[in-house]
Amino acid sequence: MYSDLIKDEVEIPVNAATIPPEADGRGMYDPTWDGEKWVELSESDWIAKHKNDTQEPANPSDTDFTLDHNTVDQLKLLVGNLVSENAKKDQSIKRLQTMTGSLVAQIAGLNKGGK
C-alpha cells in the first residue's frame, strides 16, 4: 500500500482510489479498496491474520534510539555553535536598541529646536 501522484492528464488506474482509507476519522485495519469504498478487517481478524508475523510493524515510540559517540560530539558542537550565534545576535539586538534610542532622542531634540 502506497501513495502515488498521478498527473492530471493521466488516467487513474483501475486499482487506484482518490479517497484516503479511513473510517469515522480513524485509521483502518488492513484497508482494501473494493472499487467503491474502503473495506477493513476487524481488529480480531487483523490480529489473527498477523499472529505468525515474525516482525511486528515498527512503532516509533517503541524504537530504541541510540547514537554513537561521534554523532553525539557532532551534535554537541552544533548546539554550541548555535548558542554562540544566538549570543552574538542578542548583542547585535542590544546595540541596535541603543542606537535606536539615541536616534529617537536626537530626532526629539531636533523637533523641539525646529518649532
NORURMO-V985625 format. One record per backbone hydrogen bond with DSSP energy under -0.5 kcal/mol. NH is the residue of the N-H (numbers start at 1). CO is the residue of the C=O. If there is no record, write none. Layout:
NH	CO
NH	CO
This chain:
10	7
16	13
22	20
23	26
26	23
30	28
32	39
34	32
34	37
39	32
41	29
46	42
47	43
48	44
49	45
50	46
51	47
51	48
53	50
60	58
62	59
63	59
63	60
65	63
66	64
72	68
73	69
74	70
75	71
76	72
77	73
78	74
79	75
80	76
81	77
82	78
83	79
84	80
85	81
86	82
87	83
88	84
89	85
90	86
91	87
92	88
93	89
94	90
95	91
96	92
97	93
98	94
99	95
100	96
101	97
102	98
103	99
104	100
105	101
106	102
107	103
108	104
109	105
110	106
111	107
112	108
113	109
114	110
115	112
